[in-house]
Amino acid sequence: MIAFVGLLLGVIVGIFINPTVPGWILPYLPIAVVAALDAVFGGIRANLEKVFDDQVFIISFLSNIVLAALIVFLGDQLGVGSQLSTGVVVVLAMRIFANAAAIRRLIFKM
């Protein structure tokens, strides 16, 4: 419940403050969001499996974001940024859908 209230509060504050994102971070923001979603779905799955550990979740959350951004940065430096960005999104999306399927099985006991 605390996480939901924090999320709601963050959305409300974001709407009223209307923050601007620096231009240099714009290519990495969508990748970071997908990486964060992967960690969140993994955390939900772990919670339903009764193996959730908050330290593991925080480390996974932060390392997913940093690693995904570093891979995209490396791709930009090598001149293949869009290909590596696509690869990162595909891999993270596969993990998100795998976790979503596991969550569905755990909720509906299939």
Helices and strands as residue ranges (DSSP letters): H 2-17, G 23-25, H 29-48, H 54-78, H 81-108
